[in-house]
Amino acid sequence: GSRSDPVLAKAVQPIMADIATDYAHYVGTQIRHAGLEPDEELRGLTVTWALALPMMAFYRAANPNIRMEQSLLTSLKHMQESLIERQLSSAKRD
């Protein structure tokens, strides 16, 4: 993998950076289409998702742990739903 091969890491890093950037733009667009504001908290959650997914893929290949994956995904989903709910509630009050 790219962790033990510096040449591979150098080749893969720009691709991963582009994927993360594209993902962040996609999520920002979806947030705005839903009528929400992409504030610092939502941007932080987007970054967390973007960092977590490649690591999950790495660990799935190296040492699969479905329970850990489910815990992580459940936690991220709960944070996402809580942020959206708070923003929607705040928008209704305004």
Secondary structure, 3 states (H helix, E strand, C coil): CCCCCHHHHHHHHHHHHHHHHHHHHHHHHHHHHCCCCCCHHHHHHHHHHHHHHHHHHHHHHHCCCHHHHHHHHHHHHHHHHHHHHHHHHHHHHC
